[in-house]
């Protein structure tokens, strides 16, 4: 379960210390991120149910532009935010392998891209006393507050902007939901390989246990055949709401169903009928939780990280119970 640096540039957990390690090329050179967001809500998209919307933090880039300010004032915010980032230097890196000034400055750029209605105005920042107005998806007061939380509280950048870029998706995330890691993408790749070799597997029913943001389930749902379906389960009501939101954003509500409950409990009606079962459960030993990077240990849900004394509690439970959940000789 690897901590994912926002957008394209990534760092990874060391499994032994569960901290950031610096990325090797080519990741260190991939400083850009997508500037278009596919499959956003359209007028034809079904409305969110009240149970979903009441628990959601709408991602910054999906909010309507409801505020405005001058380019000069936005430049003042950027200068202030950069000064805070510069004050960090390598302190976080030395303390728990956290983000350094270079990464934090990239996050400021990404945050600006999410908050402005028109990307082109970013290139105009720095123009002396520019009184041109720019429309924002959050007011300046909120931007100051959010960036202060990023530095002083080490709140994860993904929670600040409300989304994570994962594979070719832009997924909603918020407090109470584990941020998808890049290595988790390999689970989807493995399922794709299985489906390509055994076409009938692509027409079967799959389960994603502990779905969180719905990342794995959505990734699998997009590669299954016309008859294939996915059920994602999660114990957290917040995670269920976020996963349902992400499923609807990508128009997969007819293919992916999200159910609330612990592991196999919501799957009793399909016991013995699953073609495949996937999960990225908690596996960090309990005594290593206090040593996690601040962005992870302080803010991400402990229930999604803590795997018990030796990290194997949930893994063993899933292994033991999977045989009765799957069809004979399935994956």
C-alpha positions as CSV (number, residue, x, y, z in Angstrom):
1,X,0.0,0.0,0.0
2,X,2.1,2.9,-1.3
3,X,1.6,6.5,-0.4
4,X,0.9,8.4,-3.7
5,X,2.4,11.8,-4.3
6,X,-0.4,13.9,-5.9
7,X,-0.8,13.9,-9.7
8,X,1.9,12.1,-11.6
9,X,5.1,12.5,-9.5
10,X,5.1,9.8,-6.9
11,X,7.0,8.5,-4.0
12,X,6.6,5.1,-2.4
13,X,6.4,3.6,1.1
14,X,9.2,1.5,2.3
15,X,7.4,-1.6,3.6
16,X,9.9,-1.8,6.5
17,X,9.6,1.8,7.7
18,X,6.4,2.8,5.9
19,X,7.8,6.2,4.9
20,X,8.4,8.2,1.8
21,X,11.4,7.3,-0.4
22,X,12.4,9.5,-3.2
23,X,11.2,8.6,-6.7
24,X,13.6,7.4,-9.3
25,X,13.5,8.6,-12.9
26,X,11.3,8.7,-15.0
27,X,8.9,9.7,-12.2
28,X,11.0,12.6,-11.0
29,X,10.7,14.1,-14.5
30,X,6.9,13.7,-14.8
31,X,5.8,17.0,-13.3
32,X,2.7,17.6,-15.3
33,X,-0.8,16.2,-14.6
34,X,-4.0,15.9,-16.7
35,X,-5.7,19.2,-17.3
36,X,-8.9,17.7,-18.5
37,X,-11.3,15.6,-16.5
38,X,-13.2,12.9,-18.4
39,X,-16.6,11.7,-17.5
40,X,-17.6,14.6,-15.3
41,X,-21.3,15.0,-14.4
42,X,-23.4,16.2,-17.3
43,X,-27.0,17.2,-17.5
44,X,-27.9,13.6,-18.3
45,X,-26.1,12.3,-15.2
46,X,-28.5,10.9,-12.5
47,X,-28.8,13.1,-9.5
48,X,-26.9,12.1,-6.3
49,X,-29.1,10.6,-3.6
50,X,-29.4,12.6,-0.4
51,X,-27.6,9.8,1.5
52,X,-24.6,10.2,-0.8
53,X,-24.5,14.0,-1.1
54,X,-24.9,14.6,2.7
55,X,-21.5,12.8,3.4
56,X,-19.5,14.2,0.5
57,X,-16.9,16.8,0.2
58,X,-17.2,17.9,-3.4
59,X,-13.7,18.0,-5.1
60,X,-12.4,21.5,-5.6
61,X,-12.2,21.2,-9.4
62,X,-15.9,20.1,-9.6
63,X,-17.2,23.0,-7.7
64,X,-18.9,25.8,-9.6
65,X,-17.0,29.2,-9.7
66,X,-18.8,31.1,-7.0
67,X,-16.2,33.7,-6.0
68,X,-13.9,36.1,-7.7
69,X,-10.8,38.2,-6.9
70,X,-8.1,40.2,-8.7
71,X,-5.0,38.6,-10.2
72,X,-3.0,40.8,-7.8
73,X,-4.8,39.3,-4.8
74,X,-4.4,35.8,-6.2
75,X,-0.7,36.5,-6.7
76,X,-0.4,37.6,-3.0
77,X,-1.9,34.3,-2.0
78,X,0.5,32.4,-4.2
79,X,3.5,34.3,-2.7
80,X,2.3,33.7,0.8
81,X,1.8,30.0,0.1
82,X,5.3,29.7,-1.4
83,X,6.8,31.4,1.6
84,X,5.2,28.8,3.8
85,X,6.5,26.0,1.6
86,X,10.0,27.5,1.5
87,X,10.0,27.7,5.3
88,X,9.6,23.9,5.4
89,X,12.8,23.2,3.5
90,X,13.7,19.6,4.3
91,X,12.3,19.5,7.8
92,X,9.4,17.2,7.0
93,X,11.7,15.0,4.9
94,X,14.2,14.6,7.7
95,X,11.5,14.1,10.4
96,X,9.4,11.4,8.7
97,X,10.4,11.4,5.0
98,X,7.5,13.8,4.3
99,X,7.1,16.4,1.5
100,X,9.9,18.9,0.9
101,X,9.7,22.4,-0.4
102,X,10.0,21.3,-4.1
103,X,6.9,19.1,-3.8
104,X,4.9,21.6,-1.8
105,X,5.6,24.3,-4.5
106,X,4.2,21.8,-7.1
107,X,1.1,21.3,-5.0
108,X,0.5,25.1,-5.0
109,X,0.5,25.0,-8.8
110,X,-1.9,22.1,-8.9
111,X,-4.1,23.8,-6.3
112,X,-4.3,26.9,-8.5
113,X,-5.2,24.8,-11.5
114,X,-8.1,23.2,-9.6
115,X,-9.4,26.5,-8.1
116,X,-9.4,28.9,-11.1
117,X,-12.1,28.6,-13.7
118,X,-9.8,29.6,-16.6
119,X,-6.3,27.9,-16.6
120,X,-4.9,30.6,-18.8
121,X,-4.9,33.2,-16.0
122,X,-2.2,31.3,-14.1
123,X,0.4,32.4,-16.7
124,X,-0.6,36.0,-16.0
125,X,0.3,35.8,-12.3
126,X,3.2,38.1,-11.5
127,X,1.9,40.9,-13.7
128,X,2.5,44.1,-11.7
129,X,-0.7,45.4,-10.0
130,X,-3.0,43.4,-12.3
131,X,-6.6,44.3,-11.4
132,X,-8.1,41.9,-13.9
133,X,-10.8,39.7,-12.2
134,X,-10.5,35.9,-12.0
135,X,-13.3,33.5,-11.1
136,X,-12.6,31.0,-8.4
137,X,-14.2,27.7,-7.2
138,X,-13.3,28.7,-3.6
139,X,-12.8,32.2,-2.0
140,X,-9.4,33.5,-1.0
141,X,-10.2,33.0,2.7
142,X,-10.7,29.3,2.2
143,X,-7.5,29.0,0.1
144,X,-5.5,30.6,2.9
145,X,-7.1,28.3,5.4
146,X,-6.6,25.2,3.3
147,X,-2.9,25.8,2.7
148,X,-2.3,26.6,6.4
149,X,-3.8,23.2,7.2
150,X,-1.5,21.6,4.6
151,X,1.7,23.0,6.3
152,X,0.8,23.2,10.0
153,X,-1.4,20.1,10.3
154,X,0.3,18.1,7.5
155,X,-3.2,17.5,6.0
156,X,-2.8,15.4,2.8
157,X,-2.9,17.4,-0.4
158,X,-5.5,15.0,-1.8
159,X,-7.9,15.8,1.1
160,X,-7.2,19.5,0.6
161,X,-8.4,19.5,-3.1
162,X,-10.7,16.5,-2.6
163,X,-9.4,14.2,-5.4
164,X,-6.6,11.9,-6.4
165,X,-5.3,11.1,-9.9
166,X,-5.1,7.3,-10.2
167,X,-4.5,5.5,-13.5
168,X,-6.5,7.5,-16.0
169,X,-9.1,8.4,-13.4
170,X,-9.7,11.5,-11.2
171,X,-11.3,10.1,-8.0
172,X,-13.0,11.9,-5.2
173,X,-11.3,11.3,-1.8
174,X,-11.8,12.9,1.6
175,X,-11.2,12.3,5.3
176,X,-12.4,8.8,6.3
177,X,-11.4,7.3,2.9
178,X,-8.0,5.8,2.2
179,X,-6.1,7.6,-0.7
180,X,-5.5,5.2,-3.6
181,X,-1.9,4.2,-4.0
182,X,-0.1,3.7,-7.3
183,X,0.8,0.0,-6.6
184,X,-2.8,-0.8,-6.2
185,X,-3.1,-0.2,-10.0
186,X,-1.3,-3.5,-10.4
187,X,-4.4,-5.4,-9.0
188,X,-6.4,-4.0,-12.0
189,X,-3.7,-5.0,-14.4
190,X,-3.7,-8.6,-13.0
191,X,-7.5,-8.8,-13.4
192,X,-7.1,-7.5,-17.0
193,X,-4.6,-10.3,-17.7
194,X,-6.9,-12.9,-16.3
195,X,-9.9,-11.6,-18.3
196,X,-7.9,-11.6,-21.5
197,X,-6.9,-15.2,-21.1
198,X,-10.3,-16.4,-19.9
199,X,-13.0,-14.5,-21.6
200,X,-15.8,-16.0,-19.4
201,X,-14.2,-14.4,-16.3
202,X,-15.0,-11.0,-17.9
203,X,-18.7,-11.9,-17.9
204,X,-18.8,-12.9,-14.3
205,X,-19.5,-11.3,-10.9
206,X,-16.5,-9.8,-9.1
207,X,-16.1,-8.4,-5.6
208,X,-13.8,-5.6,-4.3
209,X,-13.6,-6.0,-0.5
210,X,-12.8,-2.8,1.4
211,X,-13.4,-0.7,-1.7
212,X,-12.6,2.7,-0.1
213,X,-12.9,5.3,-2.9
214,X,-14.0,2.5,-5.3
215,X,-10.7,2.8,-7.3
216,X,-10.1,-0.9,-7.8
217,X,-13.8,-1.7,-8.4
218,X,-14.1,1.1,-11.0
219,X,-10.8,0.0,-12.7
220,X,-12.1,-3.6,-12.9
221,X,-15.6,-2.6,-14.0
222,X,-14.1,-0.7,-17.0
223,X,-12.3,-3.8,-18.3
224,X,-15.1,-6.5,-17.8
225,X,-17.3,-7.6,-20.6
226,X,-20.9,-6.5,-21.2
227,X,-22.2,-9.1,-18.7
228,X,-19.5,-8.5,-16.0
229,X,-20.4,-6.8,-12.8
230,X,-18.6,-5.7,-9.6
231,X,-19.8,-5.4,-6.0
232,X,-17.7,-3.2,-3.8
233,X,-18.1,-3.5,0.0
234,X,-16.9,-1.2,2.8
235,X,-17.6,-0.9,6.5
236,X,-17.3,2.9,6.4
237,X,-20.5,4.9,5.5
238,X,-18.3,7.7,4.3
239,X,-16.3,5.4,2.0
240,X,-19.5,4.0,0.6
241,X,-20.8,7.4,-0.2
242,X,-17.5,8.5,-1.9
243,X,-17.3,5.2,-3.9
244,X,-20.9,5.6,-5.1
245,X,-20.1,9.2,-6.1
246,X,-17.1,8.0,-8.1
247,X,-19.0,5.2,-9.7
248,X,-21.7,7.7,-10.9
249,X,-19.1,10.1,-12.2
250,X,-17.8,7.5,-14.6
251,X,-21.3,6.3,-15.5
252,X,-20.8,2.8,-14.2
253,X,-23.8,2.5,-11.8
254,X,-25.3,-0.3,-13.9
255,X,-22.1,-2.3,-13.7
256,X,-20.8,-1.6,-10.2
257,X,-22.8,-1.8,-7.0
258,X,-21.5,-0.5,-3.6
259,X,-22.7,-2.1,-0.4
260,X,-22.1,-1.1,3.2
261,X,-20.8,-3.8,5.6
262,X,-17.7,-5.7,6.8
263,X,-15.9,-7.8,4.2
264,X,-18.1,-10.7,3.1
265,X,-21.2,-9.7,5.2
266,X,-22.9,-7.8,2.3
267,X,-22.3,-10.7,-0.1
268,X,-24.4,-13.3,1.5
269,X,-26.9,-13.3,-1.4
270,X,-24.1,-14.1,-3.9
271,X,-22.2,-16.6,-1.8
272,X,-20.5,-19.2,-4.0
273,X,-21.3,-17.2,-7.2
274,X,-18.2,-14.9,-7.5
275,X,-16.0,-15.3,-10.5
276,X,-13.3,-13.3,-8.8
277,X,-12.4,-11.5,-5.6
278,X,-9.9,-8.7,-5.0
279,X,-8.9,-6.7,-2.0
280,X,-6.2,-4.3,-0.7
281,X,-6.8,-4.8,3.0
282,X,-5.0,-3.2,6.0
283,X,-1.6,-4.9,6.5
284,X,0.5,-2.5,8.6
285,X,1.4,-4.0,12.0
286,X,-0.2,-2.1,14.8
287,X,3.0,-1.0,16.5
288,X,4.2,0.6,13.2
289,X,1.2,3.0,12.9
290,X,2.7,5.7,15.2
291,X,5.8,5.9,13.0
292,X,3.9,6.5,9.8
293,X,4.4,9.8,7.9
294,X,2.2,12.5,9.4
295,X,0.0,12.8,6.3
296,X,-0.9,9.1,6.7
297,X,-0.8,8.4,10.4
298,X,-2.6,11.6,11.5
299,X,-5.2,11.8,8.8
300,X,-6.0,8.6,6.9
301,X,-8.4,6.2,8.5
302,X,-6.7,3.8,10.9
303,X,-9.2,1.1,10.2
304,X,-7.9,1.0,6.6
305,X,-4.2,0.9,7.7
306,X,-4.0,-1.2,10.9
307,X,-3.7,-5.0,10.2
308,X,-3.3,-6.1,13.8
309,X,-0.3,-7.3,15.7
310,X,1.5,-8.8,12.8
311,X,-0.4,-7.1,10.0
312,X,-2.1,-10.3,8.9
313,X,-5.5,-10.2,10.7
314,X,-7.6,-9.1,7.7
315,X,-5.4,-11.0,5.2
316,X,-6.0,-14.3,7.0
317,X,-9.7,-13.6,7.4
318,X,-10.1,-12.9,3.6
319,X,-8.0,-16.0,2.7
320,X,-10.0,-18.3,4.9
321,X,-13.5,-17.0,3.8
322,X,-12.8,-16.6,0.1
323,X,-13.2,-20.3,-0.8
324,X,-16.9,-20.3,0.1
325,X,-17.5,-17.0,-1.6
326,X,-16.1,-18.0,-5.0
327,X,-17.3,-20.3,-7.6
328,X,-15.2,-23.5,-7.9
329,X,-11.8,-23.0,-9.4
330,X,-12.2,-19.2,-9.7
331,X,-9.8,-16.3,-9.1
